[in-house]
Amino acid sequence: MIKSMTGYGKESISENLRNYQIEIKSVNHRYLDISVKMPRALSYLEEEIKKLISEKLKRGKVDVFVTFENNSAEGKEIKINTEIAKIYIDELKKLAEQEAISANIEVTEISKYPDVLSIQNTQDEEQIKKEVLKATNTAVERLIQMRQAEGSKIAEDLLKRIQYIKQKIEKISKLSTGLIEEYVVKLENRIKEILVNQEIDESRLAQEVVIYADKCSIEEEVTRLDSHILQFEKLINSNEAIGKKLDFIIQEMNRETNTIGSKANNLDITNGVIDIKTELENIREQVQNIE
């Protein structure tokens, strides 16, 4: 079943005191455009996240938001910068001698000065990668479920609209066929009025009918429209990314409908063409949201 391009998916997991939250939002877009916002500590995973999403989605503007909180002691090590600490101590001793004050220097006080202590993070990048991608995969699947649910509703609506168009085309085709018969009768009556007692040139009459029939015939346009409708219905029931294909079919149907409109010399046919074009525009708007 077809999928909408609008959706939302979220997943939160905790692994060994490491907390992750992945949010994915998607809206309409001509192509697949993925944007990832994440903590600097996880920036090395941006391309991996994009790759995973691109394997599952074909179109849409996709925004990914990654939250990461690492409360685990794994991979964390406190480092003391002894050189900086010595400089602080030496300078404090000089100050104490100059000002004749006690140089009672506590190590805990020295540790509070800038750059004396630092926490080095040697986190297991491969393990974190597995955890992030696991959460991302679940979030994407939930996004897809929402896109499928909305796509199902869109498909139902589109099939109703395309059936309405099909009925209108059938009606217009019947009206067009009747026009030729009407034209023959009107033409004969008109010629009789002009010629009065003279005989009608049957060959000339037949020629005029053929010219008129060729001029106003919409048989080819109706045949192509029927073919487009059949393709449309097949695509609706496929599992492909069909948004662009449906958009092309709607353009072609508009083209054929316009041609019928230009040939129409009957008010009912003109009104039918207007109804079809209105419905095609409604379908086109819906198609813009299909993957």
VOPAGU-2260 file (C-alpha; in pm, 1 decimal, decimal comma):
REM VOPAGU-2260
SITE   aa  ch    i         X         Y         Z
SITE  MET   A    0       0,0       0,0       0,0
SITE  ILE   A    1     112,1     354,3     -69,3
SITE  LYS   A    2     277,0     565,7     199,2
SITE  SER   A    3     232,5     929,2     288,2
SITE  MET   A    4     542,4    1145,3     331,1
SITE  THR   A    5     409,5    1289,7     657,5
SITE  GLY   A    6     487,9    1102,6     977,0
SITE  TYR   A    7     649,2    1092,2    1319,9
SITE  GLY   A    8     843,5     827,3    1507,3
SITE  LYS   A    9    1011,9     826,7    1846,8
SITE  GLU   A   10    1214,7     581,6    2053,2
SITE  SER   A   11    1384,3     610,3    2392,6
SITE  ILE   A   12    1620,5     346,0    2529,3
SITE  SER   A   13    1862,3     305,1    2821,0
SITE  GLU   A   14    2169,4      84,5    2801,1
SITE  ASN   A   15    2419,3      64,2    3089,7
SITE  LEU   A   16    2321,8     410,6    3221,8
SITE  ARG   A   17    2343,6     554,6    2869,7
SITE  ASN   A   18    2013,9     717,2    2773,2
SITE  TYR   A   19    1911,2     781,4    2412,1
SITE  GLN   A   20    1608,3     945,9    2255,4
SITE  ILE   A   21    1554,5     952,7    1880,4
SITE  GLU   A   22    1277,4    1162,6    1723,8
SITE  ILE   A   23    1211,5    1156,1    1349,0
SITE  LYS   A   24     969,4    1383,4    1166,0
SITE  SER   A   25     898,2    1383,6     793,2
SITE  VAL   A   26     698,4    1607,1     559,4
SITE  ASN   A   27     651,8    1648,7     184,0
SITE  HIS   A   28     957,1    1696,3     -32,5
SITE  ARG   A   29    1044,0    1633,1    -393,6
SITE  TYR   A   30    1342,3    1417,6    -298,4
SITE  LEU   A   31    1480,6    1253,6      15,5
SITE  ASP   A   32    1642,1    1520,3     232,5
SITE  ILE   A   33    1768,2    1407,6     575,0
SITE  SER   A   34    1883,2    1650,3     845,5
SITE  VAL   A   35    2032,1    1522,7    1172,9
SITE  LYS   A   36    2069,5    1726,4    1491,6
SITE  MET   A   37    2271,4    1548,2    1758,6
SITE  PRO   A   38    2523,4    1602,1    2041,8
SITE  ARG   A   39    2880,4    1664,6    1935,4
SITE  ALA   A   40    2991,0    1345,1    2108,2
SITE  LEU   A   41    2784,2    1144,2    1859,3
SITE  SER   A   42    2860,6    1344,0    1545,3
SITE  TYR   A   43    3064,8    1054,3    1404,0
SITE  LEU   A   44    2735,1     864,3    1363,5
SITE  GLU   A   45    2556,5    1117,3    1142,4
SITE  GLU   A   46    2628,0     939,7     813,3
SITE  GLU   A   47    2538,5     602,1     964,6
SITE  ILE   A   48    2198,8     738,2    1072,7
SITE  LYS   A   49    2136,4     890,3     729,2
SITE  LYS   A   50    2230,3     564,1     560,3
SITE  LEU   A   51    1990,3     362,4     776,2
SITE  ILE   A   52    1701,4     602,2     707,5
SITE  SER   A   53    1771,5     623,5     332,5
SITE  GLU   A   54    1743,2     244,6     309,6
SITE  LYS   A   55    1385,6     264,0     441,1
SITE  LEU   A   56    1252,9     592,4     300,3
SITE  LYS   A   57    1256,9     715,4     -59,4
SITE  ARG   A   58    1115,3    1067,9     -40,4
SITE  GLY   A   59    1043,5    1338,5     214,2
SITE  LYS   A   60    1206,3    1612,2     422,1
SITE  VAL   A   61    1324,2    1414,7     724,4
SITE  ASP   A   62    1441,4    1578,7    1048,5
SITE  VAL   A   63    1617,6    1361,6    1305,5
SITE  PHE   A   64    1672,7    1476,2    1665,0
SITE  VAL   A   65    1911,4    1272,8    1883,2
SITE  THR   A   66    1940,2    1321,6    2259,6
SITE  PHE   A   67    2219,8    1145,6    2449,1
SITE  GLU   A   68    2294,0    1135,0    2820,7
SITE  ASN   A   69    2588,2     928,8    2938,2
SITE  ASN   A   70    2577,1     853,0    3310,9
SITE  SER   A   71    2796,5     548,7    3279,7
SITE  ALA   A   72    3146,1     540,4    3427,4
SITE  GLU   A   73    3261,3     320,0    3141,2
SITE  GLY   A   74    3528,0     482,8    2931,0
SITE  LYS   A   75    3571,9     779,1    3165,9
SITE  GLU   A   76    3905,1     858,6    3329,4
SITE  ILE   A   77    4012,5    1150,7    3546,6
SITE  LYS   A   78    4346,5    1299,7    3445,1
SITE  ILE   A   79    4559,5    1532,0    3658,2
SITE  ASN   A   80    4770,4    1787,6    3475,8
SITE  THR   A   81    5067,4    1788,5    3713,8
SITE  GLU   A   82    5257,1    2053,5    3518,1
SITE  ILE   A   83    4971,9    2302,8    3551,4
SITE  ALA   A   84    4928,7    2207,8    3919,0
SITE  LYS   A   85    5302,7    2275,3    3988,1
SITE  ILE   A   86    5277,9    2616,9    3825,0
SITE  TYR   A   87    4983,6    2705,2    4049,6
SITE  ILE   A   88    5173,5    2584,6    4359,4
SITE  ASP   A   89    5493,4    2774,2    4271,0
SITE  GLU   A   90    5303,5    3095,0    4205,2
SITE  LEU   A   91    5108,2    3061,4    4530,8
SITE  LYS   A   92    5429,5    3007,8    4726,9
SITE  LYS   A   93    5582,3    3320,3    4570,8
SITE  LEU   A   94    5273,4    3514,9    4664,4
SITE  ALA   A   95    5290,9    3387,0    5022,9
SITE  GLU   A   96    5660,4    3490,6    5055,5
SITE  GLN   A   97    5600,7    3834,9    4908,0
SITE  GLU   A   98    5302,9    3905,9    5128,8
SITE  ALA   A   99    5447,3    3728,9    5437,3
SITE  ILE   A  100    5147,9    3502,6    5474,9
SITE  SER   A  101    5108,5    3134,8    5542,8
SITE  ALA   A  102    5160,9    2907,3    5240,6
SITE  ASN   A  103    4926,5    2636,6    5362,5
SITE  ILE   A  104    4845,2    2488,7    5025,5
SITE  GLU   A  105    4588,7    2205,8    5019,1
SITE  VAL   A  106    4582,7    1963,6    4726,5
SITE  THR   A  107    4202,2    1975,6    4717,5
SITE  GLU   A  108    4218,8    2351,6    4663,8
SITE  ILE   A  109    4471,7    2314,9    4381,4
SITE  SER   A  110    4244,4    2061,6    4211,5
SITE  LYS   A  111    3971,8    2325,5    4180,4
SITE  TYR   A  112    4183,4    2553,7    3963,2
SITE  PRO   A  113    4118,9    2554,3    3585,1
SITE  ASP   A  114    4276,3    2276,8    3377,0
SITE  VAL   A  115    4418,5    2087,3    3674,7
SITE  LEU   A  116    4159,9    1810,5    3654,4
SITE  SER   A  117    3992,6    1685,1    3339,6
SITE  ILE   A  118    3767,9    1394,4    3251,9
SITE  GLN   A  119    3876,1    1203,2    2946,0
SITE  ASN   A  120    3607,5    1012,3    2766,3
SITE  THR   A  121    3732,9     700,7    2591,9
SITE  GLN   A  122    3382,4     566,7    2525,0
SITE  ASP   A  123    3326,8     248,4    2328,2
SITE  GLU   A  124    3220,3     405,8    1999,9
SITE  GLU   A  125    3119,5      75,8    1841,6
SITE  GLN   A  126    2888,8     -13,4    2130,8
SITE  ILE   A  127    2731,5     331,7    2131,4
SITE  LYS   A  128    2688,5     306,5    1754,4
SITE  LYS   A  129    2492,0     -17,6    1794,6
SITE  GLU   A  130    2270,4     139,3    2061,0
SITE  VAL   A  131    2202,3     457,1    1860,4
SITE  LEU   A  132    2121,4     267,7    1540,5
SITE  LYS   A  133    1898,2      28,0    1733,9
SITE  ALA   A  134    1693,0     322,0    1866,7
SITE  THR   A  135    1695,4     492,5    1525,3
SITE  ASN   A  136    1568,3     179,2    1352,5
SITE  THR   A  137    1273,6     152,0    1590,9
SITE  ALA   A  138    1191,4     522,8    1548,1
SITE  VAL   A  139    1199,5     486,8    1167,7
SITE  GLU   A  140     969,5     184,0    1178,6
SITE  ARG   A  141     718,8     380,6    1384,6
SITE  LEU   A  142     745,2     667,8    1138,5
SITE  ILE   A  143     677,7     426,0     851,9
SITE  GLN   A  144     373,6     282,8    1032,4
SITE  MET   A  145     225,7     632,1    1058,1
SITE  ARG   A  146     306,7     704,0     692,7
SITE  GLN   A  147     140,3     377,6     590,1
SITE  ALA   A  148    -171,2     451,1     796,6
SITE  GLU   A  149    -209,9     791,9     637,1
SITE  GLY   A  150    -122,5     648,4     296,1
SITE  SER   A  151    -404,1     395,9     330,8
SITE  LYS   A  152    -656,3     675,3     385,0
SITE  ILE   A  153    -517,4     871,0      89,3
SITE  ALA   A  154    -538,2     560,7    -133,2
SITE  GLU   A  155    -901,8     507,2     -40,4
SITE  ASP   A  156    -982,6     868,1    -125,8
SITE  LEU   A  157    -789,6     858,8    -454,8
SITE  LEU   A  158    -963,5     543,3    -574,9
SITE  LYS   A  159   -1302,7     703,1    -513,1
SITE  ARG   A  160   -1201,1    1013,0    -705,6
SITE  ILE   A  161   -1055,3     819,4    -998,4
SITE  GLN   A  162   -1376,8     614,5   -1022,4
SITE  TYR   A  163   -1575,4     937,3   -1035,9
SITE  ILE   A  164   -1353,7    1056,1   -1321,7
SITE  LYS   A  165   -1399,9     722,0   -1499,5
SITE  GLN   A  166   -1777,6     760,6   -1485,1
SITE  LYS   A  167   -1753,2    1115,5   -1621,1
SITE  ILE   A  168   -1535,6     998,9   -1910,2
SITE  GLU   A  169   -1786,3     725,7   -2000,3
SITE  LYS   A  170   -2066,3     980,9   -1998,3
SITE  ILE   A  171   -1869,7    1225,1   -2214,6
SITE  SER   A  172   -1784,2     944,9   -2460,7
SITE  LYS   A  173   -2152,9     860,0   -2503,1
SITE  LEU   A  174   -2244,2    1226,1   -2548,1
SITE  SER   A  175   -1973,6    1264,7   -2812,6
SITE  THR   A  176   -2100,9     965,9   -3011,6
SITE  GLY   A  177   -2451,7    1109,4   -3011,7
SITE  LEU   A  178   -2324,8    1445,6   -3137,2
SITE  ILE   A  179   -2224,6    1300,7   -3474,0
SITE  GLU   A  180   -2571,6    1154,7   -3527,5
SITE  GLU   A  181   -2727,0    1487,6   -3430,2
SITE  TYR   A  182   -2495,0    1668,6   -3668,2
SITE  VAL   A  183   -2599,2    1446,2   -3962,2
SITE  VAL   A  184   -2967,2    1525,5   -3903,3
SITE  LYS   A  185   -2903,3    1900,4   -3860,3
SITE  LEU   A  186   -2683,3    1910,4   -4169,1
SITE  GLU   A  187   -2943,2    1732,6   -4384,5
SITE  ASN   A  188   -3220,5    1963,7   -4264,7
SITE  ARG   A  189   -3004,7    2270,1   -4327,2
SITE  ILE   A  190   -2916,1    2157,1   -4679,7
SITE  LYS   A  191   -3279,9    2084,6   -4758,1
SITE  GLU   A  192   -3372,6    2435,5   -4648,8
SITE  ILE   A  193   -3109,5    2584,1   -4876,3
SITE  LEU   A  194   -3169,2    2362,4   -5179,5
SITE  VAL   A  195   -3547,8    2338,0   -5137,5
SITE  ASN   A  196   -3640,3    2122,7   -5438,0
SITE  GLN   A  197   -3290,3    2022,4   -5543,4
SITE  GLU   A  198   -3144,8    1682,4   -5461,7
SITE  ILE   A  199   -2887,3    1646,6   -5183,8
SITE  ASP   A  200   -2539,0    1541,4   -5292,2
SITE  GLU   A  201   -2500,2    1233,4   -5071,8
SITE  SER   A  202   -2125,3    1203,7   -5134,5
SITE  ARG   A  203   -2071,3    1566,1   -5032,0
SITE  LEU   A  204   -2287,6    1513,0   -4725,5
SITE  ALA   A  205   -2085,4    1204,9   -4630,0
SITE  GLN   A  206   -1764,1    1400,9   -4676,6
SITE  GLU   A  207   -1886,0    1678,7   -4447,4
SITE  VAL   A  208   -1987,3    1423,1   -4184,7
SITE  VAL   A  209   -1644,8    1258,2   -4200,5
SITE  ILE   A  210   -1470,8    1595,0   -4158,5
SITE  TYR   A  211   -1692,8    1684,6   -3863,8
SITE  ALA   A  212   -1652,5    1342,0   -3704,4
SITE  ASP   A  213   -1273,7    1364,3   -3734,1
SITE  LYS   A  214   -1272,3    1715,4   -3592,3
SITE  CYS   A  215   -1480,9    1641,9   -3285,9
SITE  SER   A  216   -1382,8    1278,0   -3226,4
SITE  ILE   A  217   -1246,9    1217,6   -2875,8
SITE  GLU   A  218   -1204,9     843,2   -2913,1
SITE  GLU   A  219    -823,9     855,8   -2890,4
SITE  GLU   A  220    -831,4    1083,5   -2585,5
SITE  VAL   A  221   -1085,8     858,8   -2411,5
SITE  THR   A  222    -875,0     549,8   -2487,1
SITE  ARG   A  223    -564,0     714,9   -2340,9
SITE  LEU   A  224    -755,6     834,3   -2036,0
SITE  ASP   A  225    -883,5     479,5   -1975,0
SITE  SER   A  226    -524,6     354,6   -2000,2
SITE  HIS   A  227    -402,6     619,1   -1753,1
SITE  ILE   A  228    -678,0     527,4   -1507,4
SITE  LEU   A  229    -580,6     159,9   -1528,1
SITE  GLN   A  230    -214,7     247,3   -1458,8
SITE  PHE   A  231    -320,5     473,8   -1173,3
SITE  GLU   A  232    -521,5     197,1   -1004,7
SITE  LYS   A  233    -236,4     -53,9   -1042,8
SITE  LEU   A  234      13,7     185,4    -887,4
SITE  ILE   A  235    -216,3     260,1    -593,4
SITE  ASN   A  236    -207,2    -110,2    -501,7
SITE  SER   A  237     169,7    -148,5    -541,1
SITE  ASN   A  238     436,7    -133,5    -271,9
SITE  GLU   A  239     668,1     100,1    -463,2
SITE  ALA   A  240     745,4     466,2    -406,7
SITE  ILE   A  241     490,4     590,2    -661,6
SITE  GLY   A  242     439,5     960,9    -587,2
SITE  LYS   A  243     632,7    1086,1    -890,7
SITE  LYS   A  244     470,7     832,4   -1122,9
SITE  LEU   A  245     121,2     928,1   -1009,0
SITE  ASP   A  246     204,0    1295,4   -1053,7
SITE  PHE   A  247     311,5    1226,6   -1413,8
SITE  ILE   A  248      -8,4    1030,0   -1486,1
SITE  ILE   A  249    -221,1    1316,9   -1352,7
SITE  GLN   A  250     -36,0    1559,7   -1581,9
SITE  GLU   A  251    -108,8    1335,0   -1880,2
SITE  MET   A  252    -475,0    1299,5   -1782,8
SITE  ASN   A  253    -499,4    1678,1   -1761,0
SITE  ARG   A  254    -351,4    1705,9   -2108,5
SITE  GLU   A  255    -605,4    1462,8   -2259,1
SITE  THR   A  256    -892,9    1632,7   -2073,8
SITE  ASN   A  257    -787,0    1972,0   -2208,2
SITE  THR   A  258    -789,7    1829,5   -2561,5
SITE  ILE   A  259   -1142,9    1697,8   -2510,1
SITE  GLY   A  260   -1244,3    2039,8   -2381,1
SITE  SER   A  261   -1104,8    2209,5   -2691,1
SITE  LYS   A  262   -1308,1    1976,6   -2914,6
SITE  ALA   A  263   -1627,4    2009,3   -2712,9
SITE  ASN   A  264   -1916,0    2185,1   -2880,8
SITE  ASN   A  265   -2172,0    2068,8   -2630,0
SITE  LEU   A  266   -2253,6    2223,8   -2293,9
SITE  ASP   A  267   -2286,7    1888,2   -2115,8
SITE  ILE   A  268   -1943,2    1778,6   -2240,6
SITE  THR   A  269   -1791,2    2112,2   -2134,5
SITE  ASN   A  270   -1941,2    2076,2   -1787,1
SITE  GLY   A  271   -1810,8    1719,2   -1768,1
SITE  VAL   A  272   -1460,4    1836,7   -1861,1
SITE  ILE   A  273   -1475,9    2100,4   -1585,7
SITE  ASP   A  274   -1579,4    1835,3   -1333,2
SITE  ILE   A  275   -1290,9    1607,8   -1438,6
SITE  LYS   A  276   -1033,5    1888,3   -1421,4
SITE  THR   A  277   -1157,6    1987,6   -1074,1
SITE  GLU   A  278   -1125,7    1629,4    -953,8
SITE  LEU   A  279    -780,8    1591,4   -1112,7
SITE  GLU   A  280    -663,1    1898,3    -922,8
SITE  ASN   A  281    -791,0    1747,3    -597,5
SITE  ILE   A  282    -603,9    1425,9    -678,5
SITE  ARG   A  283    -288,0    1618,7    -767,4
SITE  GLU   A  284    -289,4    1788,0    -426,5
SITE  GLN   A  285    -323,4    1451,3    -255,4
SITE  VAL   A  286     -49,1    1296,7    -470,9
SITE  GLN   A  287     196,4    1564,5    -352,8
SITE  ASN   A  288     194,6    1392,2     -13,8
SITE  ILE   A  289     266,0    1041,8    -144,6
SITE  GLU   A  290     614,9     891,7    -119,6
